[in-house]
Amino acid sequence: MKRNNTLTCESERVFIMKLSLKAKTGCFLLILLFGFSPTAFAKYHFDFTPSISVSEVYDDNIYLNSTNEKSDYITTVTPGFNLNMVSEKSHLELSYAPGFVWYDKEDQNDTVRHSGTLTFGQDLTQHLSFDLTDTYMKSEDPLEDTEDIEGVRNTRNTYERNTALISLRYLFGPENELTVGYGQSQLENEDKTVDDGRTQDPSANVTYWFNVKNGMELNYGYTKADFWRDDNSIAGDDYTGHSAGITYIYRFTPHTRGSIGYDFATRDFDGSSEDYNVHTGSVGFDHQFSPDMSLTVEGGYFIQKNDRSDDENGYTYNASLIKRFERGSITVGGTGGWDENYLDAERRGFSRYWSVDTNADYQLLESLSGYVGGSYRFDKDVGSGKREAWRGNCGIRWAFLRWFSLSLDYSHAERDDDNDIRDYSDNRVMLILNASKLYRW
């Protein structure tokens, strides 16, 4: 069945997306008004932290262009706040920070960024709880939308992303639980050549332990994805999908356990895009060496069954080693297997990939800390090109006069694509002065 690209259909989609955003705002207000009545306020513990930061960034390739690189100095002033309210049976955390942005040379990009998060939890009964999380971001920075390290935007047009999840969790044993939820992610771009879209994801998950050593997890998810463009041109195909999985868990000791699992996923597109199913099997192991050190290792194999083209297959892995020191920590890990990307600046579809990453931080002095991190990822699209992406950053942070801090950060991002137009190399140096103060009552 082919998609309907009429003006009426596209207008309805845009209207629904905007209405959904307004509905979320209304939901937040209802929680604040009814969940926290004047009587309830007296039972709460409050933490309120106002803050303001001023940053100066030098960026040597603001448009991530492969040939015509343009540099600029970017000044950002960001007031904000973080509010925590906690009682015996509920909690709420709310943060919001608008960023007022000025470019030295490319001042047509001057804008106001927005960043906000909401987390709310309520114990409805002794065994039943409700949770809601929502994250909103509006920015023109092509590298700020960092759901993955290989995506790229080549403009400074603004975009908005909102991701929300609501869930109910029921406990029916010391370690047994049933969770049902609904997630929604929305992306809206000012750039008319990029798809706007929305994914909706109802899901259910059950964890059940037969005894101390033997447990099982069952999960199911449904995905409905819709895409459109404001100029009414043809966007990527809509799709629906199902995912289901089963995992057997064996606990060798209180600190060591293994697992074996199978996952199945389907994608059914409305247009000419090829439908496919993916079968994935995996074996995992994790061990807690001490309160300061843990290891997780998982390996497996996947097979993608395509409707028309040849099948794809490959290995999967997921590994992470975390070590905490008295004055710092280090994390080394990586993932690999199959991935898909439709709700992003680039609609890359299904791909095989592998990646590695590492991060470390250390308290050099009582008021001086440092950090360093890096990542690498290789992707191969089915029947298409390959690309490599690198990211790295390092910095120091100095805290002084109780409420102030000064940070200096350097970051590098680079991409090497079979399509040379999508190559880029970007370096940034950022100086940030921040002030914040905690009020507690």
C-alpha positions as CSV (number, residue, x, y, z in Angstrom):
1,M,0.0,0.0,0.0
2,K,1.5,3.4,-1.0
3,R,1.5,6.4,1.2
4,N,-1.0,9.3,0.9
5,N,0.9,12.5,0.3
6,T,-2.0,14.9,-0.1
7,L,-1.9,18.4,1.4
8,T,-4.7,17.5,3.8
9,C,-2.9,14.4,5.1
10,E,0.4,16.4,5.7
11,S,-1.4,19.3,7.4
12,E,-3.2,16.8,9.7
13,R,0.2,15.3,10.7
14,V,1.7,18.6,11.5
15,F,-1.4,19.6,13.5
16,I,-1.3,16.3,15.5
17,M,2.4,16.8,16.3
18,K,1.8,20.4,17.6
19,L,-1.3,19.3,19.5
20,S,0.7,16.5,21.1
21,L,3.4,18.9,22.3
22,K,0.7,21.1,23.8
23,A,-0.9,18.1,25.5
24,K,2.4,17.2,27.2
25,T,2.6,20.8,28.6
26,G,-0.9,20.4,29.9
27,C,0.0,17.0,31.4
28,F,2.9,18.6,33.3
29,L,0.7,21.4,34.7
30,L,-1.9,18.8,35.8
31,I,0.8,16.9,37.7
32,L,2.0,20.1,39.4
33,L,-1.5,21.3,40.2
34,F,-3.2,18.1,41.4
35,G,-0.2,15.9,42.3
36,F,1.2,18.7,44.6
37,S,-1.7,20.4,46.4
38,P,-1.0,22.9,49.2
39,T,-1.6,20.1,51.7
40,A,0.8,17.8,49.9
41,F,3.5,20.5,49.7
42,A,3.8,20.4,53.4
43,K,4.9,16.8,53.3
44,Y,7.7,17.4,50.7
45,H,11.4,17.9,50.9
46,F,12.5,20.6,48.4
47,D,15.8,21.2,46.6
48,F,15.9,24.2,44.3
49,T,19.1,25.1,42.4
50,P,19.1,28.2,40.2
51,S,22.1,28.6,37.9
52,I,23.6,30.7,35.1
53,S,26.4,30.0,32.8
54,V,28.3,32.0,30.2
55,S,30.3,30.1,27.5
56,E,32.5,31.2,24.7
57,V,33.2,28.6,21.9
58,Y,35.5,28.6,19.0
59,D,34.3,26.2,16.3
60,D,36.5,25.8,13.2
61,N,33.7,24.2,11.0
62,I,30.3,25.3,12.1
63,Y,28.5,23.8,9.1
64,L,30.4,20.5,9.1
65,N,31.3,21.1,5.5
66,S,33.9,18.9,3.8
67,T,35.4,21.6,1.5
68,N,34.2,25.1,2.5
69,E,34.9,25.2,6.2
70,K,33.7,28.3,8.1
71,S,34.9,29.1,11.7
72,D,33.2,31.3,14.2
73,Y,33.1,32.4,17.9
74,I,29.8,31.6,19.6
75,T,28.7,33.2,22.8
76,T,25.9,31.6,24.9
77,V,24.2,32.8,28.1
78,T,22.2,30.1,29.8
79,P,20.1,30.7,32.9
80,G,18.4,27.7,34.4
81,F,17.0,25.9,37.4
82,N,16.7,22.4,38.8
83,L,13.8,21.6,41.2
84,N,13.5,18.4,43.2
85,M,10.5,17.5,45.4
86,V,10.5,14.3,47.3
87,S,8.0,12.7,49.7
88,E,7.5,9.2,51.1
89,K,5.5,8.0,48.1
90,S,6.3,10.3,45.2
91,H,9.1,12.4,43.6
92,L,9.4,15.1,41.0
93,E,12.5,16.5,39.3
94,L,12.1,19.4,36.9
95,S,14.9,21.3,35.1
96,Y,14.9,23.9,32.4
97,A,17.6,26.0,30.8
98,P,17.1,28.4,27.8
99,G,20.3,29.3,26.0
100,F,20.7,32.7,24.3
101,V,23.1,32.3,21.4
102,W,25.1,34.9,19.5
103,Y,27.5,34.2,16.6
104,D,30.3,36.7,15.9
105,K,30.3,36.4,12.1
106,E,27.4,34.2,11.0
107,D,24.9,36.2,13.0
108,Q,22.0,35.0,11.0
109,N,22.3,31.9,13.1
110,D,21.6,33.8,16.4
111,T,18.8,31.9,18.3
112,V,17.5,30.7,21.6
113,R,18.1,27.1,22.5
114,H,15.9,25.2,25.0
115,S,16.6,22.2,27.1
116,G,14.2,20.7,29.7
117,T,13.6,17.4,31.5
118,L,10.8,16.2,33.7
119,T,10.8,13.1,35.9
120,F,7.8,12.1,38.0
121,G,7.1,9.0,40.1
122,Q,4.2,8.0,42.3
123,D,3.6,4.9,44.4
124,L,-0.1,4.2,43.8
125,T,-0.2,1.2,46.1
126,Q,2.3,-0.9,48.0
127,H,3.1,-2.9,44.8
128,L,2.0,-0.6,42.0
129,S,3.9,2.6,40.8
130,F,3.6,5.1,38.0
131,D,6.5,6.8,36.3
132,L,6.8,9.6,33.7
133,T,9.8,11.0,32.0
134,D,10.0,13.7,29.3
135,T,13.0,15.3,27.6
136,Y,12.8,18.3,25.3
137,M,15.5,20.0,23.3
138,K,15.6,22.8,20.7
139,S,18.9,23.7,19.1
140,E,20.7,24.7,16.0
141,D,23.9,22.9,16.9
142,P,24.4,20.0,14.4
143,L,26.3,17.9,16.9
144,E,24.1,18.4,19.9
145,D,21.5,15.9,18.9
146,T,23.8,13.0,20.0
147,E,21.6,9.9,20.0
148,D,24.4,8.4,17.9
149,I,27.9,9.5,16.9
150,E,27.6,9.1,13.1
151,G,24.6,11.3,12.3
152,V,25.3,14.7,10.8
153,R,23.5,18.0,9.9
154,N,25.2,20.4,7.4
155,T,23.2,23.5,8.4
156,R,22.5,25.6,11.5
157,N,18.7,25.4,11.0
158,T,17.0,24.7,14.3
159,Y,15.3,21.4,15.2
160,E,13.2,20.2,18.1
161,R,13.2,16.7,19.7
162,N,10.8,15.6,22.4
163,T,11.0,12.1,24.0
164,A,8.5,10.9,26.6
165,L,7.8,7.7,28.4
166,I,5.0,6.7,30.8
167,S,4.9,3.4,32.6
168,L,3.1,1.3,35.2
169,R,5.2,-1.2,37.3
170,Y,3.7,-3.9,39.3
171,L,5.8,-5.9,41.8
172,F,4.5,-9.5,42.6
173,G,7.6,-10.8,44.3
174,P,10.9,-9.8,45.8
175,E,12.4,-9.6,42.2
176,N,9.4,-10.2,40.0
177,E,7.8,-7.4,38.2
178,L,5.5,-6.5,35.3
179,T,6.0,-3.2,33.5
180,V,3.7,-1.8,30.8
181,G,4.6,1.5,29.1
182,Y,4.1,3.9,26.2
183,G,6.9,5.9,24.6
184,Q,6.8,8.6,22.0
185,S,9.6,10.5,20.2
186,Q,9.1,13.5,17.9
187,L,11.4,15.4,15.7
188,E,10.6,18.6,13.9
189,N,13.1,20.3,11.6
190,E,13.2,23.9,10.4
191,D,15.1,22.5,7.4
192,K,12.4,21.6,4.9
193,T,14.7,19.0,3.2
194,V,14.8,16.9,6.3
195,D,11.9,14.6,7.4
196,D,9.8,15.5,10.4
197,G,8.6,12.4,12.3
198,R,7.1,10.7,15.2
199,T,7.5,7.2,16.6
200,Q,5.0,5.6,19.1
201,D,6.1,2.6,21.2
202,P,3.8,0.7,23.5
203,S,5.6,-2.1,25.3
204,A,5.4,-4.7,28.1
205,N,8.1,-6.5,30.1
206,V,7.9,-9.3,32.6
207,T,10.8,-10.4,34.9
208,Y,10.2,-13.6,36.9
209,W,12.5,-15.6,39.1
210,F,11.5,-19.2,39.6
211,N,14.0,-19.5,42.5
212,V,17.2,-17.8,43.7
213,K,19.2,-19.0,40.8
214,N,16.8,-19.2,37.8
215,G,15.0,-16.3,36.2
216,M,13.4,-15.3,33.0
217,E,12.6,-12.1,31.1
218,L,9.9,-11.7,28.5
219,N,9.4,-8.5,26.5
220,Y,7.2,-7.2,23.7
221,G,7.1,-3.9,21.8
222,Y,5.1,-2.3,19.0
223,T,6.3,0.6,16.9
224,K,4.3,3.0,14.7
225,A,6.4,5.5,12.8
226,D,5.1,8.4,10.7
227,F,7.1,10.9,8.6
228,W,6.3,14.1,6.7
229,R,7.8,17.3,5.4
230,D,6.5,20.8,5.8
231,D,6.8,21.6,2.1
232,N,4.6,18.6,1.3
233,S,7.3,16.8,-0.7
234,I,7.7,13.1,-0.4
235,A,9.2,12.0,3.0
236,G,10.5,8.6,4.0
237,D,8.1,5.6,4.2
238,D,6.0,5.1,7.3
239,Y,6.3,1.8,9.0
240,T,5.0,-0.4,11.8
241,G,7.1,-3.0,13.7
242,H,6.9,-5.7,16.3
243,S,9.7,-6.8,18.7
244,A,9.6,-9.7,21.1
245,G,12.3,-11.4,23.2
246,I,12.9,-14.0,25.8
247,T,16.0,-14.3,28.1
248,Y,16.9,-17.0,30.5
249,I,19.1,-15.9,33.5
250,Y,21.2,-18.0,35.7
251,R,22.7,-16.6,38.9
252,F,26.0,-18.4,39.7
253,T,26.6,-16.3,42.8
254,P,25.1,-13.1,44.3
255,H,27.7,-11.2,42.2
256,T,27.8,-13.4,39.0
257,R,25.2,-14.3,36.5
258,G,24.9,-15.5,32.9
259,S,22.1,-15.3,30.3
260,I,21.0,-16.7,27.0
261,G,18.4,-14.9,24.9
262,Y,16.5,-14.7,21.6
263,D,15.0,-11.5,20.0
264,F,12.8,-11.1,17.0
265,A,12.0,-7.9,15.2
266,T,9.9,-7.0,12.1
267,R,9.6,-3.9,10.0
268,D,6.6,-3.4,7.6
269,F,6.8,-0.3,5.4
270,D,3.9,1.5,3.7
271,G,5.8,2.5,0.6
272,S,8.4,0.9,-1.6
273,S,11.0,0.4,1.1
274,E,11.8,-3.3,1.6
275,D,10.2,-5.1,4.6
276,Y,12.5,-7.3,6.8
277,N,12.7,-9.4,9.9
278,V,15.7,-9.8,12.2
279,H,16.5,-12.8,14.4
280,T,19.1,-12.3,17.1
281,G,20.5,-14.8,19.6
282,S,22.9,-13.9,22.4
283,V,24.8,-15.2,25.4
284,G,25.8,-12.8,28.2
285,F,27.8,-12.7,31.4
286,D,28.2,-10.1,34.1
287,H,30.3,-10.1,37.3
288,Q,30.6,-7.6,40.2
289,F,34.2,-8.0,41.3
290,S,33.8,-5.4,44.0
291,P,31.6,-2.3,44.8
292,D,34.1,-0.4,42.6
293,M,34.6,-2.8,39.7
294,S,32.1,-4.6,37.3
295,L,32.3,-6.4,34.0
296,T,29.5,-7.0,31.4
297,V,30.1,-9.1,28.3
298,E,27.5,-10.3,25.7
299,G,28.0,-11.9,22.3
300,G,25.7,-13.2,19.7
301,Y,24.6,-13.5,16.0
302,F,21.9,-11.9,13.9
303,I,20.2,-12.8,10.6
304,Q,18.2,-10.2,8.7
305,K,15.6,-11.8,6.4
306,N,14.7,-9.4,3.5
307,D,11.6,-9.6,1.4
308,R,13.4,-9.1,-1.9
309,S,17.2,-8.7,-1.5
310,D,19.8,-11.1,-0.1
311,D,19.8,-11.8,3.6
312,E,22.3,-10.1,5.9
313,N,24.0,-11.6,8.9
314,G,26.7,-10.9,11.4
315,Y,28.0,-11.0,14.9
316,T,26.7,-8.9,17.8
317,Y,28.5,-7.9,21.0
318,N,28.2,-5.6,24.0
319,A,31.0,-5.2,26.6
320,S,31.6,-2.8,29.4
321,L,34.2,-2.6,32.2
322,I,33.7,0.0,34.9
323,K,36.4,0.7,37.5
324,R,36.0,3.4,40.2
325,F,39.0,4.7,42.1
326,E,39.1,6.8,45.3
327,R,39.4,10.0,43.2
328,G,38.0,9.0,39.8
329,S,36.7,6.3,37.5
330,I,37.2,4.8,34.1
331,T,34.8,3.0,31.7
332,V,35.8,1.0,28.6
333,G,33.3,-0.7,26.4
334,G,31.8,-1.2,22.9
335,T,28.8,-2.5,21.0
336,G,28.3,-4.0,17.6
337,G,25.7,-5.8,15.5
338,W,22.8,-4.3,13.7
339,D,21.2,-0.9,13.9
340,E,18.5,1.1,12.2
341,N,17.9,4.9,12.0
342,Y,14.9,6.6,10.6
343,L,14.0,9.4,13.0
344,D,17.1,11.5,12.5
345,A,18.7,14.1,10.3
346,E,19.8,11.3,8.0
347,R,17.5,8.4,7.2
348,R,20.1,5.6,6.9
349,G,17.8,2.7,7.5
350,F,19.3,-0.7,8.5
351,S,23.0,-1.0,8.9
352,R,25.7,-3.3,10.4
353,Y,28.1,-1.6,12.8
354,W,30.7,-1.9,15.5
355,S,32.0,0.6,18.0
356,V,34.3,1.2,20.9
357,D,34.4,4.0,23.6
358,T,36.2,5.0,26.7
359,N,35.8,7.7,29.4
360,A,37.8,8.6,32.4
361,D,37.6,11.3,35.1
362,Y,39.9,12.1,38.0
363,Q,39.9,14.5,40.9
364,L,43.3,16.2,40.5
365,L,43.0,18.5,43.6
366,E,40.2,19.2,46.0
367,S,38.8,21.9,43.7
368,L,40.2,20.8,40.3
369,S,39.0,17.8,38.3
370,G,39.8,16.5,34.8
371,Y,38.2,14.2,32.3
372,V,38.9,12.6,28.9
373,G,36.8,10.5,26.5
374,G,36.7,9.1,23.0
375,S,34.7,6.9,20.7
376,Y,34.9,5.2,17.3
377,R,32.2,3.7,15.1
378,F,32.1,1.9,11.8
379,D,28.9,1.5,9.8
380,K,28.0,-0.4,6.6
381,D,24.6,0.2,5.1
382,V,22.9,-2.7,3.4
383,G,23.7,-2.4,-0.3
384,S,25.1,1.0,0.1
385,G,28.2,2.8,1.5
386,K,30.4,2.7,4.5
387,R,31.4,5.4,7.0
388,E,33.6,5.9,10.0
389,A,33.1,8.4,12.8
390,W,35.4,9.5,15.6
391,R,34.7,11.7,18.6
392,G,36.9,12.8,21.5
393,N,37.0,15.4,24.2
394,C,39.0,16.4,27.2
395,G,38.8,19.1,29.8
396,I,39.4,20.5,33.3
397,R,37.0,22.0,35.8
398,W,37.9,24.3,38.6
399,A,35.5,25.0,41.5
400,F,35.9,28.2,43.5
401,L,34.1,30.5,45.9
402,R,31.6,27.7,46.8
403,W,29.1,28.5,44.0
404,F,31.3,29.1,41.0
405,S,33.2,26.9,38.5
406,L,35.3,27.5,35.4
407,S,35.7,24.8,32.8
408,L,37.9,24.5,29.7
409,D,36.9,21.8,27.2
410,Y,38.3,20.7,23.8
411,S,36.4,18.3,21.5
412,H,37.0,16.8,18.1
413,A,34.5,15.1,15.7
414,E,35.3,13.6,12.4
415,R,33.6,11.5,9.8
416,D,34.9,9.6,6.8
417,D,32.1,8.6,4.4
418,D,32.1,6.8,1.0
419,N,30.1,9.9,-0.1
420,D,32.8,12.6,0.2
421,I,30.1,15.3,0.5
422,R,29.2,13.9,3.9
423,D,32.8,14.0,5.3
424,Y,33.7,16.5,7.9
425,S,36.2,17.4,10.6
426,D,35.4,19.7,13.5
427,N,37.3,21.1,16.4
428,R,35.9,23.1,19.3
429,V,37.4,24.9,22.3
430,M,34.9,26.0,24.9
431,L,35.4,28.1,28.1
432,I,32.5,28.0,30.5
433,L,31.9,30.1,33.6
434,N,29.0,28.7,35.8
435,A,27.4,29.8,39.0
436,S,24.8,27.8,41.0
437,K,23.5,27.7,44.5
438,L,21.4,25.1,46.3
439,Y,18.4,26.1,48.4
440,R,16.9,23.3,50.6
441,W,13.9,23.2,52.8
